[in-house]
Amino acid sequence: MTITVLLVDDHPVVRSGLRAVLDSSVTTAGVTTTGGGVVVVGEAATGEAAVALASQLRPQVVLCDLRLGDGIDGIQTTAALRALDPAPAVLMLTTFDRDAEILGAIEAGAAGYLLKDVAPEVIVEGIERAAAGDMFLTPDIASRVIKGMRDPLPKLTDREVEVLRLLATGAANKEIARALFVTEATVKSHVAHIFTKLDVDSRARAIHLAQETGLI
């Protein structure tokens, strides 16, 4: 049985490498690509192009990076792909491994999340499992998903995220107030809410936690 795959990555070299890996791979069922197995039917450099191509080519699986340059990212692309009819399975393959990104991809409908340092046979297995309708995560990623579900990340408002991003640049309250066209008192209130939600007691710890978890 042939599994059709669409590659989505904004780096041409990465797409070429993945195509070479998949074209020379042997699936876990022992079937080579010349007699079935995994067949790459198309490539896209952006999320928008991926959705358009998936609508035309109808691949069974889309192998998608998280960061895609300008335009929609991998999580947004996943949600758009899963809204198609028929909807392909989406397997994330990326270098980014922060908890917020992993959970975001799963919540958007991804069938799996792999890091680019996994062995080629793991990628092939992930594609097979995704095509079969299964969830595929490596043990370390799976444990983090379970932990994230048990202890979800705090939800910040859009304005709180804006304030946090400005804090990360080293901006003082007066500078943040000027940038957001609000009063310093409003900024202080937002900072207090951020500290409470993140359970931290300093700007440095708030910034570190937000960067580690992908909140900013």
C-alpha positions as CSV (number, residue, x, y, z in Angstrom):
1,M,0.0,0.0,0.0
2,T,1.4,3.4,-1.0
3,I,1.3,6.3,1.6
4,T,1.3,9.6,-0.1
5,V,3.1,12.5,1.6
6,L,3.4,16.2,1.2
7,L,6.6,17.9,2.6
8,V,6.2,21.3,4.2
9,D,9.4,23.2,5.2
10,D,10.7,26.6,4.3
11,H,14.2,25.3,3.7
12,P,14.8,23.7,0.3
13,V,17.8,21.7,1.5
14,V,15.7,20.2,4.3
15,R,12.9,19.2,1.9
16,S,15.5,17.7,-0.5
17,G,17.0,15.7,2.4
18,L,13.6,14.5,3.6
19,R,12.7,13.5,0.0
20,A,16.0,11.5,-0.3
21,V,15.4,9.8,3.1
22,L,11.8,8.8,2.2
23,D,12.6,7.8,-1.4
24,S,15.3,5.4,-0.1
25,S,13.4,4.2,3.0
26,V,12.0,0.8,3.8
27,T,8.7,0.9,5.8
28,T,8.3,-1.0,9.0
29,A,6.2,-3.5,6.9
30,G,9.3,-4.1,4.8
31,V,8.0,-2.6,1.6
32,T,10.3,-0.4,-0.5
33,T,9.1,2.8,-2.0
34,T,9.3,1.3,-5.5
35,G,6.6,-1.2,-4.6
36,G,4.5,0.9,-2.4
37,G,5.6,2.4,0.9
38,V,6.1,6.1,1.3
39,V,5.9,8.3,-1.8
40,V,6.4,12.1,-1.8
41,V,3.8,13.7,-4.0
42,G,4.6,17.4,-3.4
43,E,6.5,20.0,-1.5
44,A,5.6,23.4,0.0
45,A,7.6,26.2,1.5
46,T,4.8,28.0,3.3
47,G,1.7,27.1,5.2
48,E,-0.6,28.7,2.7
49,A,1.0,26.8,-0.2
50,A,0.7,23.6,1.9
51,V,-3.1,24.0,2.3
52,A,-3.5,24.8,-1.4
53,L,-1.4,21.8,-2.5
54,A,-3.1,19.4,0.0
55,S,-6.5,20.4,-1.5
56,Q,-5.2,19.5,-5.0
57,L,-3.0,16.5,-4.3
58,R,-5.0,15.0,-1.3
59,P,-1.9,13.4,0.4
60,Q,-2.6,11.0,3.2
61,V,0.1,12.6,5.4
62,V,1.6,16.0,5.6
63,L,5.1,16.2,7.1
64,C,5.2,19.8,8.4
65,D,7.8,22.0,10.2
66,L,6.7,24.3,13.0
67,R,8.3,27.5,11.8
68,L,7.6,28.4,8.1
69,G,8.9,32.0,7.8
70,D,6.4,34.6,6.7
71,G,2.7,33.7,6.8
72,I,1.0,31.1,9.0
73,D,3.1,28.8,11.2
74,G,3.0,25.1,11.5
75,I,0.3,25.0,14.2
76,Q,-2.0,27.3,12.1
77,T,-1.2,25.2,9.0
78,T,-2.1,22.0,10.9
79,A,-5.5,23.4,11.9
80,A,-6.2,24.5,8.3
81,L,-5.2,21.1,6.9
82,R,-7.3,19.3,9.4
83,A,-10.3,21.4,8.3
84,L,-10.0,20.1,4.7
85,D,-12.3,17.4,3.4
86,P,-10.7,14.9,3.2
87,A,-8.3,15.9,5.9
88,P,-4.7,14.6,5.8
89,A,-3.0,13.4,8.9
90,V,-0.3,16.0,10.0
91,L,3.0,14.9,11.4
92,M,5.1,17.7,12.8
93,L,8.9,17.4,12.2
94,T,10.8,20.3,13.7
95,T,13.8,21.4,15.8
96,F,11.5,23.3,18.3
97,D,10.6,21.3,21.4
98,R,9.1,23.8,23.9
99,D,6.1,22.4,25.7
100,A,3.7,25.2,24.5
101,E,4.6,24.4,20.9
102,I,4.1,20.6,21.3
103,L,0.8,21.0,23.0
104,G,-0.3,23.6,20.5
105,A,0.3,21.3,17.6
106,I,-1.5,18.4,19.3
107,E,-4.5,20.7,20.1
108,A,-4.5,21.8,16.5
109,G,-5.0,18.2,15.4
110,A,-1.4,16.9,14.7
111,A,-1.1,13.2,14.7
112,G,2.4,13.3,16.0
113,Y,5.4,15.5,16.9
114,L,8.9,14.5,16.0
115,L,12.2,16.3,16.4
116,K,14.5,16.5,13.4
117,D,17.3,14.6,15.2
118,V,15.3,11.3,15.2
119,A,16.5,8.4,13.0
120,P,15.1,8.2,9.5
121,E,13.2,5.0,10.3
122,V,11.4,6.8,13.1
123,I,10.1,9.4,10.6
124,V,8.9,6.6,8.4
125,E,7.2,4.8,11.3
126,G,5.6,8.1,12.2
127,I,4.2,8.5,8.7
128,E,2.8,5.0,8.7
129,R,1.2,5.4,12.1
130,A,-0.3,8.8,11.1
131,A,-1.6,7.3,7.9
132,A,-3.3,4.5,9.9
133,G,-5.0,7.1,12.1
134,D,-2.8,6.6,15.1
135,M,-1.0,9.2,17.3
136,F,2.7,8.9,17.2
137,L,5.0,10.5,19.7
138,T,8.5,9.5,20.9
139,P,8.6,8.5,24.6
140,D,10.1,11.8,25.8
141,I,7.6,13.9,23.8
142,A,4.7,11.7,25.0
143,S,5.7,12.2,28.7
144,R,5.8,15.9,28.2
145,V,2.3,15.9,26.5
146,I,0.9,14.0,29.5
147,K,2.5,16.3,32.0
148,G,1.2,19.3,30.0
149,M,-2.3,17.9,30.1
150,R,-2.1,17.4,33.9
151,D,-0.5,20.7,34.5
152,P,-1.7,23.1,31.7
153,L,0.2,26.3,30.9
154,P,-1.3,29.5,32.3
155,K,-3.4,31.5,29.9
156,L,-2.4,35.1,29.5
157,T,-4.5,37.7,27.8
158,D,-3.3,39.2,24.5
159,R,-2.4,42.5,26.3
160,E,-0.5,40.6,29.0
161,V,1.5,38.8,26.3
162,E,2.3,42.2,24.7
163,V,3.5,43.5,28.1
164,L,5.6,40.3,28.7
165,R,7.3,40.6,25.3
166,L,8.2,44.3,26.0
167,L,9.5,43.2,29.4
168,A,11.7,40.7,27.6
169,T,13.3,43.6,25.7
170,G,14.3,45.3,28.9
171,A,11.7,48.0,28.7
172,A,10.8,49.9,31.8
173,N,7.2,50.5,32.9
174,K,7.2,54.0,31.5
175,E,8.5,52.7,28.1
176,I,5.9,50.0,28.0
177,A,3.1,52.4,28.8
178,R,4.3,54.7,26.0
179,A,4.5,51.8,23.5
180,L,1.0,50.5,24.4
181,F,-0.6,54.0,24.9
182,V,-1.7,53.2,28.4
183,T,-0.8,54.5,31.9
184,E,2.1,53.3,34.0
185,A,-0.5,52.2,36.6
186,T,-2.1,50.0,33.9
187,V,1.2,48.4,33.1
188,K,1.9,47.7,36.8
189,S,-1.5,46.0,37.0
190,H,-0.7,43.8,34.0
191,V,2.7,42.9,35.4
192,A,1.1,41.9,38.7
193,H,-1.4,39.7,36.9
194,I,1.4,38.1,34.9
195,F,3.3,37.4,38.1
196,T,0.3,35.8,39.7
197,K,-0.6,33.6,36.7
198,L,3.0,32.4,36.2
199,D,3.6,32.0,39.9
200,V,6.8,34.1,39.8
201,D,8.1,37.0,41.9
202,S,10.4,38.8,39.5
203,R,10.5,40.0,35.9
204,A,13.6,37.8,35.2
205,R,11.7,34.7,36.3
206,A,8.6,35.6,34.3
207,I,10.6,36.2,31.1
208,H,12.6,33.0,31.6
209,L,9.4,30.9,32.2
210,A,7.6,32.5,29.3
211,Q,10.5,31.8,26.9
212,E,11.0,28.2,28.1
213,T,7.3,27.4,27.7
214,G,6.8,29.2,24.4
215,L,4.4,31.9,25.8
216,I,6.5,34.5,24.0
